[in-house]
C-alpha cells in the first residue's frame, strides 16, 4: 500500500510518501510545498491544490493520511490552515484517493507507543522506521511521514478497516 502523509498548512505543507507492506515501511519521497507570505491567500490555496494534485499524479498513493486540526488559541491561523486543509482534501478526493484523518495524539501513540511523547522522540522513531540517516527537514516533512506511518499501522487495525473518511 502506498500512503501519502500530509501535514497541512498554508505557508508550508509537509508531505511524505511511504510504501507499507507486511509491517515494513520504505520511503518513496518527501518534501514541502511552500508559498510566499506576500502572495494573495487565494493564490496560495490554488498553488497548494495544484502541487498536491501533481504529487498524487506522480506518486499514485492508495490513500492519504492528514492531520486532524486542533487549535485552542489563534483562530485566524486555524481558519487559514483549515482552508488549506480543505483544498488538500479536495485534491485527494478529485484524484480518487481515500482520505484518513488522525489527531496528533493518535500519531504519537502509533509511532512511539505513547500519546504524549515529545516531538524529538517521534522524530527519532520516524528515522528508525524508515532507515533514514537523519530526520527530514523541515519538521513539517517529518510530521507528514509520521502521518503516513500512522496510517500504515492503523490500516491493519479495526479503525483502518472501517474505511476512509472521504472518498
VENTA-V443871 format. One line per field, one symbol per residue. ss: DSSP state (H for helix, E for strand, C for the rest). psi: psi as a letter, one per 20 degrees, with the letter a starting at -180 (. if undefined). A space follows every 50 residues. Layout:
# VENTA-V443871
ss=???
psi=???
This chain:
# VENTA-V443871
ss=CEEEEEECCCCEEEEEEEEEECCEEEEEEEEEEECCCCCCHHHHHHHHHH HHHHHHHHHCCCEEEEECCCCCCCHHHHHHHHHHHHHHHHHHHHCCCEEE EECHHHHHHHHHCCCCCCHHHHHHHHHHHHCCCCCCCCHHHHHHHHHHHH HHHHHCCHHHHCCCCEC
psi=pppoppoqahgpoqqppqpppljpqqpgrraqpqqqhjpqghhggghggg ggggggggilqhrppqppqopjfnhggggghhgghghghgggghjkpppq qqrhghggghgijoikqqghggghhggghikqhrpqqrhhghhghghggg hgghhirhghiirrgq.
